[in-house]
Amino acid sequence: MNSERTLIASVVFLAVGLGLIFGYTHGTVNFSAAYPVSGASLQIAINTTGLPAMAGFAATVLGVLLLLAALVQAIVQQVLRSHETPKRQSAPIA
């Protein structure tokens, strides 16, 4: 199996999934800076409801699984390539 095709599919599924989740989000972001720095805070509330939430989560999980499969395929291909013996080139006949 070709790891490049799996990688492309994983990127597409991740983009679709995260696009659905963040495209239909309604929420708030709050940042407050303070002195001393230990009092600074960042709060992010993301709410996605309905079909985009379910389809986005499923597509994102599928994209992550495909990304892991592409990683395993690439590792296996590299290991198999390292065990191949190089072919000798014959000298041209003059």
PDB file of N, CA, C and O in Angstrom:
ATOM      1  N   MET A   1       0.845  -1.182   0.000  1.00  0.00           N
ATOM      2  CA  MET A   1       0.000   0.000   0.000  1.00  0.00           C
ATOM      3  C   MET A   1       0.883   1.235   0.000  1.00  0.00           C
ATOM      4  O   MET A   1       1.979   1.234   0.561  1.00  0.00           O
ATOM      5  N   ASN A   2       0.402   2.261  -0.623  1.00  0.00           N
ATOM      6  CA  ASN A   2       1.159   3.481  -0.786  1.00  0.00           C
ATOM      7  C   ASN A   2       0.882   4.423   0.387  1.00  0.00           C
ATOM      8  O   ASN A   2      -0.266   4.808   0.614  1.00  0.00           O
ATOM      9  N   SER A   3       1.928   4.796   1.134  1.00  0.00           N
ATOM     10  CA  SER A   3       1.716   5.640   2.308  1.00  0.00           C
ATOM     11  C   SER A   3       1.344   7.071   1.932  1.00  0.00           C
ATOM     12  O   SER A   3       0.729   7.779   2.730  1.00  0.00           O
ATOM     13  N   GLU A   4       1.709   7.504   0.726  1.00  0.00           N
ATOM     14  CA  GLU A   4       1.376   8.866   0.316  1.00  0.00           C
ATOM     15  C   GLU A   4      -0.139   9.047   0.165  1.00  0.00           C
ATOM     16  O   GLU A   4      -0.684  10.084   0.544  1.00  0.00           O
ATOM     17  N   ARG A   5      -0.810   8.044  -0.386  1.00  0.00           N
ATOM     18  CA  ARG A   5      -2.272   8.134  -0.539  1.00  0.00           C
ATOM     19  C   ARG A   5      -2.957   8.153   0.817  1.00  0.00           C
ATOM     20  O   ARG A   5      -3.932   8.878   1.018  1.00  0.00           O
ATOM     21  N   THR A   6      -2.449   7.362   1.737  1.00  0.00           N
ATOM     22  CA  THR A   6      -3.029   7.348   3.081  1.00  0.00           C
ATOM     23  C   THR A   6      -2.813   8.687   3.771  1.00  0.00           C
ATOM     24  O   THR A   6      -3.697   9.174   4.476  1.00  0.00           O
ATOM     25  N   LEU A   7      -1.644   9.283   3.572  1.00  0.00           N
ATOM     26  CA  LEU A   7      -1.357  10.584   4.162  1.00  0.00           C
ATOM     27  C   LEU A   7      -2.278  11.661   3.593  1.00  0.00           C
ATOM     28  O   LEU A   7      -2.786  12.497   4.341  1.00  0.00           O
ATOM     29  N   ILE A   8      -2.495  11.651   2.284  1.00  0.00           N
ATOM     30  CA  ILE A   8      -3.388  12.634   1.661  1.00  0.00           C
ATOM     31  C   ILE A   8      -4.810  12.466   2.183  1.00  0.00           C
ATOM     32  O   ILE A   8      -5.480  13.452   2.489  1.00  0.00           O
ATOM     33  N   ALA A   9      -5.272  11.225   2.285  1.00  0.00           N
ATOM     34  CA  ALA A   9      -6.625  10.980   2.807  1.00  0.00           C
ATOM     35  C   ALA A   9      -6.739  11.447   4.252  1.00  0.00           C
ATOM     36  O   ALA A   9      -7.770  11.998   4.639  1.00  0.00           O
ATOM     37  N   SER A  10      -5.699  11.237   5.057  1.00  0.00           N
ATOM     38  CA  SER A  10      -5.758  11.656   6.460  1.00  0.00           C
ATOM     39  C   SER A  10      -5.837  13.175   6.574  1.00  0.00           C
ATOM     40  O   SER A  10      -6.573  13.696   7.412  1.00  0.00           O
ATOM     41  N   VAL A  11      -5.087  13.886   5.740  1.00  0.00           N
ATOM     42  CA  VAL A  11      -5.130  15.350   5.773  1.00  0.00           C
ATOM     43  C   VAL A  11      -6.508  15.855   5.348  1.00  0.00           C
ATOM     44  O   VAL A  11      -7.030  16.805   5.930  1.00  0.00           O
ATOM     45  N   VAL A  12      -7.092  15.223   4.340  1.00  0.00           N
ATOM     46  CA  VAL A  12      -8.436  15.629   3.885  1.00  0.00           C
ATOM     47  C   VAL A  12      -9.463  15.409   4.994  1.00  0.00           C
ATOM     48  O   VAL A  12     -10.271  16.294   5.275  1.00  0.00           O
ATOM     49  N   PHE A  13      -9.436  14.229   5.627  1.00  0.00           N
ATOM     50  CA  PHE A  13     -10.392  13.952   6.697  1.00  0.00           C
ATOM     51  C   PHE A  13     -10.185  14.873   7.896  1.00  0.00           C
ATOM     52  O   PHE A  13     -11.158  15.323   8.500  1.00  0.00           O
ATOM     53  N   LEU A  14      -8.934  15.158   8.249  1.00  0.00           N
ATOM     54  CA  LEU A  14      -8.684  16.092   9.348  1.00  0.00           C
ATOM     55  C   LEU A  14      -9.191  17.489   9.014  1.00  0.00           C
ATOM     56  O   LEU A  14      -9.788  18.151   9.863  1.00  0.00           O
ATOM     57  N   ALA A  15      -8.961  17.939   7.793  1.00  0.00           N
ATOM     58  CA  ALA A  15      -9.417  19.270   7.397  1.00  0.00           C
ATOM     59  C   ALA A  15     -10.940  19.363   7.396  1.00  0.00           C
ATOM     60  O   ALA A  15     -11.505  20.352   7.863  1.00  0.00           O
ATOM     61  N   VAL A  16     -11.598  18.340   6.875  1.00  0.00           N
ATOM     62  CA  VAL A  16     -13.068  18.341   6.851  1.00  0.00           C
ATOM     63  C   VAL A  16     -13.621  18.292   8.274  1.00  0.00           C
ATOM     64  O   VAL A  16     -14.536  19.041   8.617  1.00  0.00           O
ATOM     65  N   GLY A  17     -13.063  17.410   9.095  1.00  0.00           N
ATOM     66  CA  GLY A  17     -13.555  17.276  10.467  1.00  0.00           C
ATOM     67  C   GLY A  17     -13.375  18.531  11.285  1.00  0.00           C
ATOM     68  O   GLY A  17     -14.313  18.992  11.936  1.00  0.00           O
ATOM     69  N   LEU A  18     -12.168  19.094  11.260  1.00  0.00           N
ATOM     70  CA  LEU A  18     -11.930  20.312  12.034  1.00  0.00           C
ATOM     71  C   LEU A  18     -12.671  21.501  11.431  1.00  0.00           C
ATOM     72  O   LEU A  18     -13.089  22.404  12.155  1.00  0.00           O
ATOM     73  N   GLY A  19     -12.836  21.505  10.104  1.00  0.00           N
ATOM     74  CA  GLY A  19     -13.620  22.563   9.474  1.00  0.00           C
ATOM     75  C   GLY A  19     -15.077  22.534   9.902  1.00  0.00           C
ATOM     76  O   GLY A  19     -15.679  23.580  10.146  1.00  0.00           O
ATOM     77  N   LEU A  20     -15.649  21.328   9.995  1.00  0.00           N
ATOM     78  CA  LEU A  20     -17.033  21.220  10.476  1.00  0.00           C
ATOM     79  C   LEU A  20     -17.148  21.654  11.937  1.00  0.00           C
ATOM     80  O   LEU A  20     -18.075  22.373  12.312  1.00  0.00           O
ATOM     81  N   ILE A  21     -16.204  21.210  12.745  1.00  0.00           N
ATOM     82  CA  ILE A  21     -16.278  21.544  14.173  1.00  0.00           C
ATOM     83  C   ILE A  21     -16.143  23.045  14.385  1.00  0.00           C
ATOM     84  O   ILE A  21     -16.956  23.644  15.089  1.00  0.00           O
ATOM     85  N   PHE A  22     -15.122  23.664  13.783  1.00  0.00           N
ATOM     86  CA  PHE A  22     -14.893  25.087  14.027  1.00  0.00           C
ATOM     87  C   PHE A  22     -15.760  25.982  13.155  1.00  0.00           C
ATOM     88  O   PHE A  22     -15.977  27.144  13.502  1.00  0.00           O
ATOM     89  N   GLY A  23     -16.261  25.477  12.037  1.00  0.00           N
ATOM     90  CA  GLY A  23     -17.117  26.291  11.179  1.00  0.00           C
ATOM     91  C   GLY A  23     -18.495  26.539  11.764  1.00  0.00           C
ATOM     92  O   GLY A  23     -19.102  27.578  11.506  1.00  0.00           O
ATOM     93  N   TYR A  24     -18.990  25.603  12.544  1.00  0.00           N
ATOM     94  CA  TYR A  24     -20.318  25.730  13.149  1.00  0.00           C
ATOM     95  C   TYR A  24     -20.231  25.965  14.655  1.00  0.00           C
ATOM     96  O   TYR A  24     -21.142  25.599  15.397  1.00  0.00           O
ATOM     97  N   THR A  25     -19.152  26.566  15.097  1.00  0.00           N
ATOM     98  CA  THR A  25     -18.929  26.805  16.521  1.00  0.00           C
ATOM     99  C   THR A  25     -19.576  28.111  16.948  1.00  0.00           C
ATOM    100  O   THR A  25     -19.524  29.111  16.233  1.00  0.00           O
ATOM    101  N   HIS A  26     -20.173  28.084  18.100  1.00  0.00           N
ATOM    102  CA  HIS A  26     -20.575  29.313  18.763  1.00  0.00           C
ATOM    103  C   HIS A  26     -20.050  29.203  20.186  1.00  0.00           C
ATOM    104  O   HIS A  26     -20.381  28.272  20.921  1.00  0.00           O
ATOM    105  N   GLY A  27     -19.236  30.158  20.551  1.00  0.00           N
ATOM    106  CA  GLY A  27     -18.600  30.085  21.861  1.00  0.00           C
ATOM    107  C   GLY A  27     -17.937  31.407  22.191  1.00  0.00           C
ATOM    108  O   GLY A  27     -18.185  32.431  21.555  1.00  0.00           O
ATOM    109  N   THR A  28     -17.091  31.355  23.199  1.00  0.00           N
ATOM    110  CA  THR A  28     -16.437  32.574  23.650  1.00  0.00           C
ATOM    111  C   THR A  28     -14.952  32.309  23.874  1.00  0.00           C
ATOM    112  O   THR A  28     -14.522  31.183  24.126  1.00  0.00           O
ATOM    113  N   VAL A  29     -14.187  33.400  23.770  1.00  0.00           N
ATOM    114  CA  VAL A  29     -12.765  33.376  24.084  1.00  0.00           C
ATOM    115  C   VAL A  29     -12.513  34.546  25.018  1.00  0.00           C
ATOM    116  O   VAL A  29     -12.956  35.665  24.761  1.00  0.00           O
ATOM    117  N   ASN A  30     -11.795  34.277  26.108  1.00  0.00           N
ATOM    118  CA  ASN A  30     -11.523  35.293  27.096  1.00  0.00           C
ATOM    119  C   ASN A  30     -10.041  35.236  27.447  1.00  0.00           C
ATOM    120  O   ASN A  30      -9.521  34.172  27.784  1.00  0.00           O
ATOM    121  N   PHE A  31      -9.357  36.381  27.370  1.00  0.00           N
ATOM    122  CA  PHE A  31      -7.948  36.458  27.750  1.00  0.00           C
ATOM    123  C   PHE A  31      -7.784  37.634  28.687  1.00  0.00           C
ATOM    124  O   PHE A  31      -8.270  38.733  28.416  1.00  0.00           O
ATOM    125  N   SER A  32      -7.110  37.402  29.771  1.00  0.00           N
ATOM    126  CA  SER A  32      -6.823  38.505  30.690  1.00  0.00           C
ATOM    127  C   SER A  32      -5.352  38.455  31.076  1.00  0.00           C
ATOM    128  O   SER A  32      -4.830  37.423  31.499  1.00  0.00           O
ATOM    129  N   ALA A  33      -4.708  39.594  30.918  1.00  0.00           N
ATOM    130  CA  ALA A  33      -3.307  39.721  31.304  1.00  0.00           C
ATOM    131  C   ALA A  33      -3.253  40.345  32.691  1.00  0.00           C
ATOM    132  O   ALA A  33      -4.036  41.240  33.009  1.00  0.00           O
ATOM    133  N   ALA A  34      -2.338  39.874  33.502  1.00  0.00           N
ATOM    134  CA  ALA A  34      -2.267  40.372  34.875  1.00  0.00           C
ATOM    135  C   ALA A  34      -0.822  40.370  35.353  1.00  0.00           C
ATOM    136  O   ALA A  34       0.039  39.683  34.804  1.00  0.00           O
ATOM    137  N   TYR A  35      -0.587  41.156  36.386  1.00  0.00           N
ATOM    138  CA  TYR A  35       0.697  41.135  37.058  1.00  0.00           C
ATOM    139  C   TYR A  35       0.455  40.745  38.497  1.00  0.00           C
ATOM    140  O   TYR A  35      -0.336  41.413  39.163  1.00  0.00           O
ATOM    141  N   PRO A  36       1.055  39.753  38.997  1.00  0.00           N
ATOM    142  CA  PRO A  36       2.088  38.873  38.458  1.00  0.00           C
ATOM    143  C   PRO A  36       1.514  37.942  37.387  1.00  0.00           C
ATOM    144  O   PRO A  36       0.303  37.748  37.284  1.00  0.00           O
ATOM    145  N   VAL A  37       2.410  37.386  36.610  1.00  0.00           N
ATOM    146  CA  VAL A  37       2.042  36.586  35.452  1.00  0.00           C
ATOM    147  C   VAL A  37       1.201  35.378  35.846  1.00  0.00           C
ATOM    148  O   VAL A  37       0.422  34.892  35.027  1.00  0.00           O
ATOM    149  N   SER A  38       1.328  34.888  37.048  1.00  0.00           N
ATOM    150  CA  SER A  38       0.550  33.725  37.481  1.00  0.00           C
ATOM    151  C   SER A  38      -0.949  34.035  37.521  1.00  0.00           C
ATOM    152  O   SER A  38      -1.756  33.109  37.601  1.00  0.00           O
ATOM    153  N   GLY A  39      -1.340  35.302  37.468  1.00  0.00           N
ATOM    154  CA  GLY A  39      -2.749  35.669  37.459  1.00  0.00           C
ATOM    155  C   GLY A  39      -3.339  35.776  36.061  1.00  0.00           C
ATOM    156  O   GLY A  39      -4.543  35.993  35.931  1.00  0.00           O
ATOM    157  N   ALA A  40      -2.531  35.632  35.006  1.00  0.00           N
ATOM    158  CA  ALA A  40      -3.024  35.709  33.639  1.00  0.00           C
ATOM    159  C   ALA A  40      -3.799  34.434  33.295  1.00  0.00           C
ATOM    160  O   ALA A  40      -3.489  33.355  33.800  1.00  0.00           O
ATOM    161  N   SER A  41      -4.807  34.571  32.434  1.00  0.00           N
ATOM    162  CA  SER A  41      -5.606  33.396  32.082  1.00  0.00           C
ATOM    163  C   SER A  41      -6.114  33.497  30.645  1.00  0.00           C
ATOM    164  O   SER A  41      -6.281  34.580  30.086  1.00  0.00           O
ATOM    165  N   LEU A  42      -6.350  32.320  30.080  1.00  0.00           N
ATOM    166  CA  LEU A  42      -6.941  32.193  28.755  1.00  0.00           C
ATOM    167  C   LEU A  42      -8.038  31.149  28.854  1.00  0.00           C
ATOM    168  O   LEU A  42      -7.787  30.016  29.265  1.00  0.00           O
ATOM    169  N   GLN A  43      -9.257  31.526  28.479  1.00  0.00           N
ATOM    170  CA  GLN A  43     -10.386  30.606  28.532  1.00  0.00           C
ATOM    171  C   GLN A  43     -11.010  30.532  27.143  1.00  0.00           C
ATOM    172  O   GLN A  43     -11.305  31.555  26.525  1.00  0.00           O
ATOM    173  N   ILE A  44     -11.209  29.286  26.656  1.00  0.00           N
ATOM    174  CA  ILE A  44     -11.820  29.072  25.349  1.00  0.00           C
ATOM    175  C   ILE A  44     -12.991  28.110  25.541  1.00  0.00           C
ATOM    176  O   ILE A  44     -12.820  27.008  26.061  1.00  0.00           O
ATOM    177  N   ALA A  45     -14.177  28.534  25.120  1.00  0.00           N
ATOM    178  CA  ALA A  45     -15.363  27.688  25.196  1.00  0.00           C
ATOM    179  C   ALA A  45     -15.852  27.438  23.770  1.00  0.00           C
ATOM    180  O   ALA A  45     -16.275  28.365  23.079  1.00  0.00           O
ATOM    181  N   ILE A  46     -15.790  26.181  23.335  1.00  0.00           N
ATOM    182  CA  ILE A  46     -16.210  25.814  21.982  1.00  0.00           C
ATOM    183  C   ILE A  46     -17.462  24.959  22.090  1.00  0.00           C
ATOM    184  O   ILE A  46     -17.456  23.920  22.750  1.00  0.00           O
ATOM    185  N   ASN A  47     -18.523  25.391  21.448  1.00  0.00           N
ATOM    186  CA  ASN A  47     -19.772  24.635  21.429  1.00  0.00           C
ATOM    187  C   ASN A  47     -20.202  24.423  19.984  1.00  0.00           C
ATOM    188  O   ASN A  47     -20.476  25.384  19.264  1.00  0.00           O
ATOM    189  N   THR A  48     -20.259  23.181  19.568  1.00  0.00           N
ATOM    190  CA  THR A  48     -20.776  22.832  18.251  1.00  0.00           C
ATOM    191  C   THR A  48     -21.906  21.839  18.478  1.00  0.00           C
ATOM    192  O   THR A  48     -21.732  20.847  19.186  1.00  0.00           O
ATOM    193  N   THR A  49     -23.051  22.099  17.886  1.00  0.00           N
ATOM    194  CA  THR A  49     -24.202  21.233  18.120  1.00  0.00           C
ATOM    195  C   THR A  49     -24.701  20.629  16.815  1.00  0.00           C
ATOM    196  O   THR A  49     -24.435  21.146  15.730  1.00  0.00           O
ATOM    197  N   GLY A  50     -25.423  19.534  16.943  1.00  0.00           N
ATOM    198  CA  GLY A  50     -26.089  18.926  15.798  1.00  0.00           C
ATOM    199  C   GLY A  50     -25.187  18.034  14.971  1.00  0.00           C
ATOM    200  O   GLY A  50     -24.193  17.495  15.456  1.00  0.00           O
ATOM    201  N   LEU A  51     -25.564  17.893  13.698  1.00  0.00           N
ATOM    202  CA  LEU A  51     -24.842  17.023  12.766  1.00  0.00           C
ATOM    203  C   LEU A  51     -23.389  17.431  12.561  1.00  0.00           C
ATOM    204  O   LEU A  51     -22.540  16.543  12.483  1.00  0.00           O
ATOM    205  N   PRO A  52     -23.042  18.730  12.467  1.00  0.00           N
ATOM    206  CA  PRO A  52     -21.623  19.074  12.313  1.00  0.00           C
ATOM    207  C   PRO A  52     -20.753  18.583  13.468  1.00  0.00           C
ATOM    208  O   PRO A  52     -19.584  18.253  13.266  1.00  0.00           O
ATOM    209  N   ALA A  53     -21.308  18.535  14.661  1.00  0.00           N
ATOM    210  CA  ALA A  53     -20.536  18.047  15.798  1.00  0.00           C
ATOM    211  C   ALA A  53     -20.245  16.564  15.652  1.00  0.00           C
ATOM    212  O   ALA A  53     -19.115  16.132  15.876  1.00  0.00           O
ATOM    213  N   MET A  54     -21.245  15.780  15.281  1.00  0.00           N
ATOM    214  CA  MET A  54     -21.060  14.333  15.157  1.00  0.00           C
ATOM    215  C   MET A  54     -20.195  13.994  13.948  1.00  0.00           C
ATOM    216  O   MET A  54     -19.268  13.193  14.061  1.00  0.00           O
ATOM    217  N   ALA A  55     -20.483  14.592  12.793  1.00  0.00           N
ATOM    218  CA  ALA A  55     -19.716  14.298  11.586  1.00  0.00           C
ATOM    219  C   ALA A  55     -18.290  14.836  11.696  1.00  0.00           C
ATOM    220  O   ALA A  55     -17.349  14.199  11.222  1.00  0.00           O
ATOM    221  N   GLY A  56     -18.129  15.990  12.310  1.00  0.00           N
ATOM    222  CA  GLY A  56     -16.793  16.561  12.488  1.00  0.00           C
ATOM    223  C   GLY A  56     -15.926  15.710  13.396  1.00  0.00           C
ATOM    224  O   GLY A  56     -14.745  15.497  13.118  1.00  0.00           O
ATOM    225  N   PHE A  57     -16.512  15.224  14.481  1.00  0.00           N
ATOM    226  CA  PHE A  57     -15.759  14.355  15.391  1.00  0.00           C
ATOM    227  C   PHE A  57     -15.375  13.051  14.703  1.00  0.00           C
ATOM    228  O   PHE A  57     -14.241  12.591  14.835  1.00  0.00           O
ATOM    229  N   ALA A  58     -16.318  12.449  13.964  1.00  0.00           N
ATOM    230  CA  ALA A  58     -16.037  11.189  13.276  1.00  0.00           C
ATOM    231  C   ALA A  58     -14.954  11.371  12.211  1.00  0.00           C
ATOM    232  O   ALA A  58     -14.058  10.535  12.095  1.00  0.00           O
ATOM    233  N   ALA A  59     -15.026  12.448  11.438  1.00  0.00           N
ATOM    234  CA  ALA A  59     -14.028  12.693  10.400  1.00  0.00           C
ATOM    235  C   ALA A  59     -12.657  12.977  11.007  1.00  0.00           C
ATOM    236  O   ALA A  59     -11.638  12.558  10.458  1.00  0.00           O
ATOM    237  N   THR A  60     -12.625  13.680  12.126  1.00  0.00           N
ATOM    238  CA  THR A  60     -11.354  13.966  12.785  1.00  0.00           C
ATOM    239  C   THR A  60     -10.719  12.694  13.330  1.00  0.00           C
ATOM    240  O   THR A  60      -9.513  12.493  13.184  1.00  0.00           O
ATOM    241  N   VAL A  61     -11.511  11.841  13.951  1.00  0.00           N
ATOM    242  CA  VAL A  61     -10.974  10.577  14.474  1.00  0.00           C
ATOM    243  C   VAL A  61     -10.475   9.701  13.330  1.00  0.00           C
ATOM    244  O   VAL A  61      -9.412   9.089  13.437  1.00  0.00           O
ATOM    245  N   LEU A  62     -11.232   9.636  12.237  1.00  0.00           N
ATOM    246  CA  LEU A  62     -10.799   8.854  11.080  1.00  0.00           C
ATOM    247  C   LEU A  62      -9.507   9.416  10.490  1.00  0.00           C
ATOM    248  O   LEU A  62      -8.630   8.657  10.079  1.00  0.00           O
ATOM    249  N   GLY A  63      -9.389  10.737  10.447  1.00  0.00           N
ATOM    250  CA  GLY A  63      -8.162  11.365   9.952  1.00  0.00           C
ATOM    251  C   GLY A  63      -6.953  11.048  10.812  1.00  0.00           C
ATOM    252  O   GLY A  63      -5.864  10.815  10.288  1.00  0.00           O
ATOM    253  N   VAL A  64      -7.132  11.036  12.134  1.00  0.00           N
ATOM    254  CA  VAL A  64      -6.026  10.695  13.034  1.00  0.00           C
ATOM    255  C   VAL A  64      -5.623   9.234  12.857  1.00  0.00           C
ATOM    256  O   VAL A  64      -4.435   8.914  12.841  1.00  0.00           O
ATOM    257  N   LEU A  65      -6.609   8.347  12.726  1.00  0.00           N
ATOM    258  CA  LEU A  65      -6.295   6.931  12.518  1.00  0.00           C
ATOM    259  C   LEU A  65      -5.571   6.708  11.188  1.00  0.00           C
ATOM    260  O   LEU A  65      -4.629   5.918  11.121  1.00  0.00           O
ATOM    261  N   LEU A  66      -6.001   7.394  10.138  1.00  0.00           N
ATOM    262  CA  LEU A  66      -5.318   7.285   8.856  1.00  0.00           C
ATOM    263  C   LEU A  66      -3.906   7.856   8.925  1.00  0.00           C
ATOM    264  O   LEU A  66      -2.996   7.346   8.271  1.00  0.00           O
ATOM    265  N   LEU A  67      -3.722   8.908   9.714  1.00  0.00           N
ATOM    266  CA  LEU A  67      -2.383   9.474   9.878  1.00  0.00           C
ATOM    267  C   LEU A  67      -1.456   8.493  10.575  1.00  0.00           C
ATOM    268  O   LEU A  67      -0.290   8.371  10.199  1.00  0.00           O
ATOM    269  N   LEU A  68      -1.955   7.796  11.579  1.00  0.00           N
ATOM    270  CA  LEU A  68      -1.158   6.770  12.248  1.00  0.00           C
ATOM    271  C   LEU A  68      -0.859   5.609  11.306  1.00  0.00           C
ATOM    272  O   LEU A  68       0.244   5.065  11.330  1.00  0.00           O
ATOM    273  N   ALA A  69      -1.831   5.224  10.476  1.00  0.00           N
ATOM    274  CA  ALA A  69      -1.607   4.152   9.506  1.00  0.00           C
ATOM    275  C   ALA A  69      -0.552   4.565   8.483  1.00  0.00           C
ATOM    276  O   ALA A  69       0.276   3.742   8.092  1.00  0.00           O
ATOM    277  N   ALA A  70      -0.567   5.821   8.043  1.00  0.00           N
ATOM    278  CA  ALA A  70       0.437   6.301   7.097  1.00  0.00           C
ATOM    279  C   ALA A  70       1.823   6.283   7.727  1.00  0.00           C
ATOM    280  O   ALA A  70       2.809   5.982   7.055  1.00  0.00           O
ATOM    281  N   LEU A  71       1.899   6.603   9.006  1.00  0.00           N
ATOM    282  CA  LEU A  71       3.185   6.557   9.709  1.00  0.00           C
ATOM    283  C   LEU A  71       3.718   5.132   9.764  1.00  0.00           C
ATOM    284  O   LEU A  71       4.897   4.901   9.498  1.00  0.00           O
ATOM    285  N   VAL A  72       2.872   4.188  10.103  1.00  0.00           N
ATOM    286  CA  VAL A  72       3.295   2.782  10.165  1.00  0.00           C
ATOM    287  C   VAL A  72       3.713   2.293   8.785  1.00  0.00           C
ATOM    288  O   VAL A  72       4.717   1.591   8.659  1.00  0.00           O
ATOM    289  N   GLN A  73       2.960   2.654   7.746  1.00  0.00           N
ATOM    290  CA  GLN A  73       3.307   2.240   6.386  1.00  0.00           C
ATOM    291  C   GLN A  73       4.656   2.813   5.960  1.00  0.00           C
ATOM    292  O   GLN A  73       5.456   2.118   5.334  1.00  0.00           O
ATOM    293  N   ALA A  74       4.908   4.063   6.295  1.00  0.00           N
ATOM    294  CA  ALA A  74       6.186   4.675   5.923  1.00  0.00           C
ATOM    295  C   ALA A  74       7.347   4.003   6.645  1.00  0.00           C
ATOM    296  O   ALA A  74       8.410   3.802   6.058  1.00  0.00           O
ATOM    297  N   ILE A  75       7.152   3.657   7.907  1.00  0.00           N
ATOM    298  CA  ILE A  75       8.207   2.972   8.664  1.00  0.00           C
ATOM    299  C   ILE A  75       8.479   1.601   8.063  1.00  0.00           C
ATOM    300  O   ILE A  75       9.637   1.219   7.894  1.00  0.00           O
ATOM    301  N   VAL A  76       7.426   0.857   7.739  1.00  0.00           N
ATOM    302  CA  VAL A  76       7.593  -0.474   7.156  1.00  0.00           C
ATOM    303  C   VAL A  76       8.300  -0.373   5.802  1.00  0.00           C
ATOM    304  O   VAL A  76       9.172  -1.189   5.504  1.00  0.00           O
ATOM    305  N   GLN A  77       7.938   0.607   4.986  1.00  0.00           N
ATOM    306  CA  GLN A  77       8.590   0.770   3.690  1.00  0.00           C
ATOM    307  C   GLN A  77      10.075   1.084   3.853  1.00  0.00           C
ATOM    308  O   GLN A  77      10.899   0.587   3.085  1.00  0.00           O
ATOM    309  N   GLN A  78      10.425   1.900   4.842  1.00  0.00           N
ATOM    310  CA  GLN A  78      11.833   2.224   5.062  1.00  0.00           C
ATOM    311  C   GLN A  78      12.619   1.002   5.533  1.00  0.00           C
ATOM    312  O   GLN A  78      13.759   0.799   5.114  1.00  0.00           O
ATOM    313  N   VAL A  79      12.025   0.197   6.391  1.00  0.00           N
ATOM    314  CA  VAL A  79      12.697  -1.004   6.876  1.00  0.00           C
ATOM    315  C   VAL A  79      12.887  -1.995   5.741  1.00  0.00           C
ATOM    316  O   VAL A  79      13.954  -2.598   5.627  1.00  0.00           O
ATOM    317  N   LEU A  80      11.873  -2.178   4.898  1.00  0.00           N
ATOM    318  CA  LEU A  80      11.995  -3.109   3.781  1.00  0.00           C
ATOM    319  C   LEU A  80      13.023  -2.629   2.764  1.00  0.00           C
ATOM    320  O   LEU A  80      13.734  -3.442   2.173  1.00  0.00           O
ATOM    321  N   ARG A  81      13.106  -1.325   2.556  1.00  0.00           N
ATOM    322  CA  ARG A  81      14.100  -0.791   1.627  1.00  0.00           C
ATOM    323  C   ARG A  81      15.521  -1.000   2.129  1.00  0.00           C
ATOM    324  O   ARG A  81      16.430  -1.218   1.328  1.00  0.00           O
ATOM    325  N   SER A  82      15.727  -0.937   3.436  1.00  0.00           N
ATOM    326  CA  SER A  82      17.071  -1.084   3.977  1.00  0.00           C
ATOM    327  C   SER A  82      17.561  -2.522   3.874  1.00  0.00           C
ATOM    328  O   SER A  82      18.769  -2.755   3.910  1.00  0.00           O
ATOM    329  N   HIS A  83      16.659  -3.493   3.745  1.00  0.00           N
ATOM    330  CA  HIS A  83      17.047  -4.891   3.636  1.00  0.00           C
ATOM    331  C   HIS A  83      17.237  -5.348   2.196  1.00  0.00           C
ATOM    332  O   HIS A  83      17.693  -6.468   1.966  1.00  0.00           O
ATOM    333  N   GLU A  84      16.903  -4.517   1.235  1.00  0.00           N
ATOM    334  CA  GLU A  84      17.087  -4.889  -0.163  1.00  0.00           C
ATOM    335  C   GLU A  84      18.569  -4.820  -0.522  1.00  0.00           C
ATOM    336  O   GLU A  84      19.288  -3.940  -0.049  1.00  0.00           O
ATOM    337  N   THR A  85      19.012  -5.735  -1.345  1.00  0.00           N
ATOM    338  CA  THR A  85      20.394  -5.691  -1.807  1.00  0.00           C
ATOM    339  C   THR A  85      20.471  -4.849  -3.056  1.00  0.00           C
ATOM    340  O   THR A  85      19.622  -4.971  -3.939  1.00  0.00           O
ATOM    341  N   PRO A  86      21.471  -4.000  -3.146  1.00  0.00           N
ATOM    342  CA  PRO A  86      21.574  -3.160  -4.338  1.00  0.00           C
ATOM    343  C   PRO A  86      21.967  -4.004  -5.547  1.00  0.00           C
ATOM    344  O   PRO A  86      22.758  -4.941  -5.438  1.00  0.00           O
ATOM    345  N   LYS A  87      21.411  -3.661  -6.678  1.00  0.00           N
ATOM    346  CA  LYS A  87      21.712  -4.384  -7.918  1.00  0.00           C
ATOM    347  C   LYS A  87      23.011  -3.847  -8.508  1.00  0.00           C
ATOM    348  O   LYS A  87      23.259  -2.641  -8.532  1.00  0.00           O
ATOM    349  N   ARG A  88      23.823  -4.773  -8.977  1.00  0.00           N
ATOM    350  CA  ARG A  88      25.070  -4.362  -9.606  1.00  0.00           C
ATOM    351  C   ARG A  88      24.805  -3.947 -11.041  1.00  0.00           C
ATOM    352  O   ARG A  88      24.035  -4.579 -11.764  1.00  0.00           O
ATOM    353  N   GLN A  89      25.456  -2.881 -11.427  1.00  0.00           N
ATOM    354  CA  GLN A  89      25.317  -2.429 -12.798  1.00  0.00           C
ATOM    355  C   GLN A  89      26.433  -3.059 -13.623  1.00  0.00           C
ATOM    356  O   GLN A  89      27.597  -3.044 -13.222  1.00  0.00           O
ATOM    357  N   SER A  90      26.077  -3.600 -14.755  1.00  0.00           N
ATOM    358  CA  SER A  90      27.093  -4.208 -15.612  1.00  0.00           C
ATOM    359  C   SER A  90      27.783  -3.134 -16.424  1.00  0.00           C
ATOM    360  O   SER A  90      27.184  -2.125 -16.797  1.00  0.00           O
ATOM    361  N   ALA A  91      29.044  -3.371 -16.686  1.00  0.00           N
ATOM    362  CA  ALA A  91      29.824  -2.402 -17.473  1.00  0.00           C
ATOM    363  C   ALA A  91      29.401  -2.487 -18.927  1.00  0.00           C
ATOM    364  O   ALA A  91      29.136  -3.580 -19.427  1.00  0.00           O
ATOM    365  N   PRO A  92      29.334  -1.374 -19.603  1.00  0.00           N
ATOM    366  CA  PRO A  92      28.948  -1.386 -21.019  1.00  0.00           C
ATOM    367  C   PRO A  92      30.011  -2.093 -21.859  1.00  0.00           C
ATOM    368  O   PRO A  92      31.208  -1.963 -21.599  1.00  0.00           O
ATOM    369  N   ILE A  93      29.572  -2.824 -22.845  1.00  0.00           N
ATOM    370  CA  ILE A  93      30.494  -3.532 -23.741  1.00  0.00           C
ATOM    371  C   ILE A  93      30.988  -2.566 -24.795  1.00  0.00           C
ATOM    372  O   ILE A  93      30.201  -1.922 -25.488  1.00  0.00           O
ATOM    373  N   ALA A  94      32.304  -2.474 -24.907  1.00  0.00           N
ATOM    374  CA  ALA A  94      32.883  -1.509 -25.840  1.00  0.00           C
ATOM    375  C   ALA A  94      33.104  -2.076 -27.198  1.00  0.00           C
ATOM    376  O   ALA A  94      33.587  -1.377 -28.088  1.00  0.00           O
TER     377      ALA A  94
END
